[in-house]
Amino acid sequence: MIKTLHGRIRGRTIELDEDLEASDGQEVIVQVKIVPAPSRKAGEGLLRTEGALADDTEWDAIMEEIHRARKLERRPQVPDLGIP
């Protein structure tokens, strides 16, 4: 049986993400492929999505509705007590 599993190195132990379904003490041959860490810089995810909704008219309507809602006066009105 050949099975590919993912895991993490913890010292000299490889912690697998799922059960290998082999009996305790079973001899195995292990081939390890190091997965490179992604090179993520601050804001990189936002830059990858830049312009994704540029031509979406439905999204434009949603954003316009949000803009109008934020412009509404939400502070309670002070009643005019007639005092000069």
N, CA and C atoms as an extended XYZ file, in Angstrom:
252
Properties=species:S:1:pos:R:3:atomname:S:1:resname:S:1:resid:I:1 pbc="F F F"
N         0.845       -1.178        0.000 N   MET     1
C         0.000        0.000        0.000 CA  MET     1
C         0.891        1.242        0.000 C   MET     1
N         0.597        2.204       -0.876 N   ILE     2
C         1.286        3.494       -0.888 CA  ILE     2
C         0.238        4.552       -0.591 C   ILE     2
N         0.537        5.386        0.380 N   LYS     3
C        -0.422        6.411        0.805 CA  LYS     3
C         0.333        7.709        1.044 C   LYS     3
N        -0.228        8.811        0.583 N   THR     4
C         0.372       10.124        0.808 CA  THR     4
C        -0.396       10.835        1.915 C   THR     4
N         0.318       11.224        2.951 N   LEU     5
C        -0.275       11.927        4.086 CA  LEU     5
C         0.505       13.209        4.349 C   LEU     5
N        -0.151       14.181        4.926 N   HIS     6
C         0.520       15.414        5.330 CA  HIS     6
C         0.730       15.387        6.833 C   HIS     6
N         1.718       16.105        7.290 N   GLY     7
C         1.997       16.160        8.711 CA  GLY     7
C         2.947       17.296        9.036 C   GLY     7
N         3.383       17.330       10.304 N   ARG     8
C         4.281       18.365       10.786 CA  ARG     8
C         5.420       17.699       11.556 C   ARG     8
N         6.601       18.271       11.442 N   ILE     9
C         7.753       17.759       12.177 CA  ILE     9
C         7.743       18.381       13.565 C   ILE     9
N         7.875       17.531       14.571 N   ARG    10
C         7.972       17.959       15.970 CA  ARG    10
C         9.235       17.298       16.536 C   ARG    10
N        10.357       17.999       16.414 N   GLY    11
C        11.623       17.406       16.841 CA  GLY    11
C        12.002       16.267       15.902 C   GLY    11
N        12.126       15.044       16.447 N   ARG    12
C        12.442       13.873       15.628 CA  ARG    12
C        11.193       13.069       15.277 C   ARG    12
N        10.021       13.628       15.548 N   THR    13
C         8.759       12.937       15.300 CA  THR    13
C         8.002       13.648       14.190 C   THR    13
N         7.370       12.884       13.318 N   ILE    14
C         6.489       13.452       12.297 CA  ILE    14
C         5.061       13.189       12.739 C   ILE    14
N         4.315       14.258       13.009 N   GLU    15
C         2.924       14.156       13.453 CA  GLU    15
C         2.027       14.220       12.222 C   GLU    15
N         1.317       13.131       11.924 N   LEU    16
C         0.480       13.050       10.733 CA  LEU    16
C        -0.880       13.681       10.980 C   LEU    16
N        -1.467       14.250        9.921 N   ASP    17
C        -2.775       14.881       10.022 CA  ASP    17
C        -3.919       13.874       10.104 C   ASP    17
N        -3.679       12.637        9.722 N   GLU    18
C        -4.717       11.608        9.785 CA  GLU    18
C        -4.086       10.269       10.153 C   GLU    18
N        -4.935        9.307       10.504 N   ASP    19
C        -4.470        7.987       10.913 CA  ASP    19
C        -3.900        7.231        9.718 C   ASP    19
N        -2.778        6.576        9.922 N   LEU    20
C        -2.117        5.814        8.870 CA  LEU    20
C        -2.796        4.466        8.621 C   LEU    20
N        -3.615        4.024        9.556 N   GLU    21
C        -4.327        2.752        9.469 CA  GLU    21
C        -3.359        1.571        9.348 C   GLU    21
N        -2.308        1.609       10.131 N   ALA    22
C        -1.347        0.510       10.205 CA  ALA    22
C        -1.265        0.078       11.665 C   ALA    22
N        -0.936       -1.166       11.884 N   SER    23
C        -0.865       -1.670       13.254 CA  SER    23
C         0.380       -1.136       13.951 C   SER    23
N         0.277       -1.005       15.263 N   ASP    24
C         1.386       -0.509       16.073 CA  ASP    24
C         2.582       -1.440       15.910 C   ASP    24
N         3.753       -0.896       15.636 N   GLY    25
C         4.959       -1.686       15.455 CA  GLY    25
C         5.207       -2.109       14.012 C   GLY    25
N         4.269       -1.791       13.132 N   GLN    26
C         4.417       -2.153       11.710 CA  GLN    26
C         5.612       -1.401       11.125 C   GLN    26
N         6.453       -2.077       10.389 N   GLU    27
C         7.605       -1.444        9.756 CA  GLU    27
C         7.138       -0.714        8.498 C   GLU    27
N         7.648        0.488        8.290 N   VAL    28
C         7.277        1.304        7.126 CA  VAL    28
C         8.525        1.926        6.518 C   VAL    28
N         8.419        2.346        5.274 N   ILE    29
C         9.458        3.128        4.613 CA  ILE    29
C         8.874        4.526        4.429 C   ILE    29
N         9.625        5.535        4.812 N   VAL    30
C         9.127        6.908        4.779 CA  VAL    30
C         9.948        7.728        3.799 C   VAL    30
N         9.284        8.419        2.880 N   GLN    31
C         9.930        9.397        2.015 CA  GLN    31
C         9.375       10.759        2.420 C   GLN    31
N        10.257       11.719        2.652 N   VAL    32
C         9.842       13.032        3.138 CA  VAL    32
C        10.081       14.074        2.069 C   VAL    32
N         9.069       14.875        1.802 N   LYS    33
C         9.190       16.015        0.897 CA  LYS    33
C         8.879       17.260        1.720 C   LYS    33
N         9.831       18.149        1.825 N   ILE    34
C         9.650       19.372        2.601 CA  ILE    34
C         8.774       20.336        1.798 C   ILE    34
N         7.716       20.818        2.432 N   VAL    35
C         6.812       21.777        1.800 CA  VAL    35
C         7.314       23.174        2.147 C   VAL    35
N         7.679       23.977        1.132 N   PRO    36
C         8.193       25.319        1.436 CA  PRO    36
C         7.104       26.209        2.029 C   PRO    36
N         7.513       27.017        2.977 N   ALA    37
C         6.577       27.960        3.590 CA  ALA    37
C         6.210       29.028        2.570 C   ALA    37
N         4.945       29.412        2.505 N   PRO    38
C         4.549       30.453        1.555 CA  PRO    38
C         5.185       31.783        1.927 C   PRO    38
N         5.638       32.516        0.943 N   SER    39
C         6.247       33.828        1.204 CA  SER    39
C         5.144       34.880        1.164 C   SER    39
N         4.590       35.145        2.311 N   ARG    40
C         3.494       36.117        2.396 CA  ARG    40
C         3.994       37.400        3.031 C   ARG    40
N         3.720       38.481        2.359 N   LYS    41
C         4.059       39.796        2.886 CA  LYS    41
C         2.756       40.482        3.283 C   LYS    41
N         2.846       41.440        4.181 N   ALA    42
C         1.659       42.155        4.634 CA  ALA    42
C         0.938       42.798        3.452 C   ALA    42
N        -0.350       42.527        3.338 N   GLY    43
C        -1.161       43.120        2.280 CA  GLY    43
C        -1.146       42.357        0.973 C   GLY    43
N        -0.355       41.292        0.870 N   GLU    44
C        -0.248       40.545       -0.388 CA  GLU    44
C        -1.591       39.932       -0.804 C   GLU    44
N        -2.351       39.435        0.156 N   GLY    45
C        -3.657       38.846       -0.157 CA  GLY    45
C        -4.614       39.867       -0.737 C   GLY    45
N        -4.596       41.073       -0.192 N   LEU    46
C        -5.460       42.132       -0.718 CA  LEU    46
C        -5.058       42.515       -2.138 C   LEU    46
N        -3.764       42.567       -2.388 N   LEU    47
C        -3.312       42.932       -3.722 CA  LEU    47
C        -3.701       41.887       -4.773 C   LEU    47
N        -3.746       40.603       -4.371 N   ARG    48
C        -4.129       39.555       -5.319 CA  ARG    48
C        -5.601       39.681       -5.715 C   ARG    48
N        -6.428       40.269       -4.859 N   THR    49
C        -7.858       40.386       -5.163 CA  THR    49
C        -8.219       41.757       -5.730 C   THR    49
N        -7.247       42.628       -5.862 N   GLU    50
C        -7.508       43.984       -6.346 CA  GLU    50
C        -8.186       43.952       -7.716 C   GLU    50
N        -9.301       44.631       -7.818 N   GLY    51
C       -10.010       44.737       -9.080 CA  GLY    51
C       -10.936       43.570       -9.381 C   GLY    51
N       -11.058       42.617       -8.469 N   ALA    52
C       -11.882       41.436       -8.733 CA  ALA    52
C       -13.348       41.788       -8.948 C   ALA    52
N       -13.836       42.826       -8.305 N   LEU    53
C       -15.247       43.201       -8.416 CA  LEU    53
C       -15.434       44.510       -9.184 C   LEU    53
N       -14.448       44.902       -9.962 N   ALA    54
C       -14.475       46.197      -10.641 CA  ALA    54
C       -15.662       46.344      -11.601 C   ALA    54
N       -16.050       45.301      -12.293 N   ASP    55
C       -17.128       45.389      -13.282 CA  ASP    55
C       -18.405       44.707      -12.819 C   ASP    55
N       -18.593       44.557      -11.527 N   ASP    56
C       -19.760       43.861      -10.980 CA  ASP    56
C       -20.805       44.901      -10.573 C   ASP    56
N       -21.847       45.056      -11.374 N   THR    57
C       -22.860       46.086      -11.092 CA  THR    57
C       -23.642       45.781       -9.823 C   THR    57
N       -23.838       44.515       -9.503 N   GLU    58
C       -24.544       44.159       -8.273 CA  GLU    58
C       -23.740       44.623       -7.058 C   GLU    58
N       -22.431       44.422       -7.117 N   TRP    59
C       -21.563       44.856       -6.021 CA  TRP    59
C       -21.566       46.382       -5.903 C   TRP    59
N       -21.595       47.076       -7.038 N   ASP    60
C       -21.658       48.542       -7.006 CA  ASP    60
C       -22.914       49.006       -6.278 C   ASP    60
N       -24.051       48.345       -6.532 N   ALA    61
C       -25.306       48.711       -5.869 CA  ALA    61
C       -25.224       48.457       -4.364 C   ALA    61
N       -24.608       47.362       -3.967 N   ILE    62
C       -24.453       47.045       -2.546 CA  ILE    62
C       -23.594       48.108       -1.865 C   ILE    62
N       -22.482       48.465       -2.494 N   MET    63
C       -21.605       49.474       -1.905 CA  MET    63
C       -22.269       50.846       -1.838 C   MET    63
N       -23.080       51.188       -2.832 N   GLU    64
C       -23.817       52.457       -2.820 CA  GLU    64
C       -24.814       52.480       -1.666 C   GLU    64
N       -25.499       51.363       -1.434 N   GLU    65
C       -26.453       51.274       -0.322 CA  GLU    65
C       -25.734       51.445        1.019 C   GLU    65
N       -24.575       50.833        1.170 N   ILE    66
C       -23.789       50.977        2.400 CA  ILE    66
C       -23.352       52.422        2.571 C   ILE    66
N       -22.919       53.052        1.494 N   HIS    67
C       -22.480       54.450        1.544 CA  HIS    67
C       -23.624       55.362        2.006 C   HIS    67
N       -24.810       55.156        1.430 N   ARG    68
C       -25.973       55.974        1.835 CA  ARG    68
C       -26.331       55.727        3.291 C   ARG    68
N       -26.298       54.487        3.744 N   ALA    69
C       -26.645       54.160        5.127 CA  ALA    69
C       -25.680       54.818        6.112 C   ALA    69
N       -24.420       54.926        5.737 N   ARG    70
C       -23.437       55.540        6.633 CA  ARG    70
C       -23.593       57.055        6.714 C   ARG    70
N       -24.222       57.646        5.722 N   LYS    71
C       -24.404       59.092        5.714 CA  LYS    71
C       -25.631       59.536        6.519 C   LYS    71
N       -26.499       58.604        6.916 N   LEU    72
C       -27.699       58.954        7.668 CA  LEU    72
C       -27.337       59.493        9.047 C   LEU    72
N       -28.090       60.464        9.502 N   GLU    73
C       -27.888       61.038       10.834 CA  GLU    73
C       -28.412       60.049       11.869 C   GLU    73
N       -27.558       59.613       12.761 N   ARG    74
C       -27.965       58.616       13.742 CA  ARG    74
C       -27.995       59.170       15.175 C   ARG    74
N       -27.499       60.362       15.367 N   ARG    75
C       -27.517       60.938       16.709 CA  ARG    75
C       -28.935       61.348       17.078 C   ARG    75
N       -29.329       61.154       18.334 N   PRO    76
C       -30.682       61.564       18.733 CA  PRO    76
C       -30.818       63.080       18.626 C   PRO    76
N       -31.953       63.516       18.123 N   GLN    77
C       -32.213       64.949       17.972 CA  GLN    77
C       -32.542       65.555       19.335 C   GLN    77
N       -31.954       66.717       19.626 N   VAL    78
C       -32.229       67.422       20.873 CA  VAL    78
C       -33.517       68.201       20.684 C   VAL    78
N       -34.496       67.955       21.560 N   PRO    79
C       -35.771       68.671       21.390 CA  PRO    79
C       -35.602       70.165       21.680 C   PRO    79
N       -36.352       70.983       20.929 N   ASP    80
C       -36.328       72.431       21.142 CA  ASP    80
C       -37.221       72.736       22.337 C   ASP    80
N       -36.597       73.178       23.436 N   LEU    81
C       -37.347       73.456       24.670 CA  LEU    81
C       -37.837       74.890       24.713 C   LEU    81
N       -37.589       75.676       23.706 N   GLY    82
C       -38.047       77.058       23.662 CA  GLY    82
C       -37.263       77.983       24.564 C   GLY    82
N       -36.162       77.564       25.060 N   ILE    83
C       -35.334       78.392       25.941 CA  ILE    83
C       -34.296       79.092       25.070 C   ILE    83
N       -34.283       80.441       25.138 N   PRO    84
C       -33.318       81.179       24.304 CA  PRO    84
C       -31.896       81.063       24.789 C   PRO    84
